[in-house]
Each structure stands twice: as structure tokens, then as C-alpha cells.
């Protein structure tokens, strides 16, 4: 989150007129610019934050997480070029996979039941219906 020395970032903020008037008077009485007073305020805020134990604990936790991620990424790169890949997992036997059986009564239902899905009758190539009947031509 740092920038090279000598570079500045523009930071625009909106403040109420009372704060602006006070800050302007402080700058005028100290014979400095509004910009200089803002820098002093920001610097004082940063120094105070460095003394905040809760903030420092969060910073240490963030640092540890960054270091852990860096170690994991370095290990991944090292393994990419040096480690032998593990063998692929063995395929499961087809007998171990549960099969679903569809009984003829369940698949088509009774002949009096209305067809489900596509209302058009299905025909096979050559004009015969699925049940062995001839399709109407």
C-alpha cells in the first residue's frame, strides 16, 4: 500500500464548513498552508494508529497470512519442476456403482394412461412404432 518516495496521490475529501473554517484559521495562525496542516493531521493520525494494539494485532495477522500464502505458492512452483506427479486414482469397478433398473410396467405405464412428455407418437426409422406397430402414413 505504499508508493515510491516523491510521488503523491490526490485525495479529495468533503468536510463541513465549520471544520473547514477551523482548519483554515489554524493554518493562517500558524502561517502555513491548508495542505501542510492536512499533512500534519494525517501524520499524527498514522502515528497514533501505530500505537493501537488492536490495529497492530490485525497487521501481524495479515502479515502471517501473506507469508503463509507466499510459502504455499513457492512450494507449488517448486513442485511444478521437481516433484513427480502422483499416480491417477484407480477407477472404481462398474459393479460398485449402483445401477437403477427400470421395469417395463414403470417405464411406459398402463396403455390407458396418457403419454407424458412429448404428445407426438414416436416412430422408428422405417416407419414402425416402438411397440412393433406400423406407423400411419
Secondary structure, DSSP 8 states (H G I E B T S, - for coil): ----TT----------HHHHHHHHHHHHHHT--HHHHHHHHHHHHHHHHHT-HHHHHHHHHHHHHHHHHHHHHHHHHHHHHHS----------GGGS------HHHHH--TTS---S--S--B-TTSBBTTS-B---
